[in-house]
């Protein structure tokens, strides 16, 4: 049924077992490559989310601090992301990240860059 070649003679054929072994090794490397790619993209998303939350909390803290220090207080912050301030909810939204503050303020759409906060009984942004 099977014909074996003599030890000194090369038949020029690759055995099925060798092809299967090479295929398994290629699949192994493909799986490692996919996992590395997934881990890398998850790390990028985590860093971005952390940065957004950090920016949101800094702004929240500064709004509350400016308000508690009283009238005539001026503060400044640099925003890395656009932010939306909701006065009724006392909430800030940076992309999909939310954080809260304790102050009387106005609704505002804040763009990337330097933001000045003024307390005249109500915290305003410019």
Secondary structure, 3 states (H helix, E strand, C coil): CCCCCCCCCCCCCCCHHHHHHHHHHHHHHHHHHHHHHHHHHHHHHHHHHHHHHHHHHHHHHHHHHHHHCCCCCEEEEEECCCEEEECCCCEEEECCEEEECCCCECCEEECCEEEEEEECCCEEEC
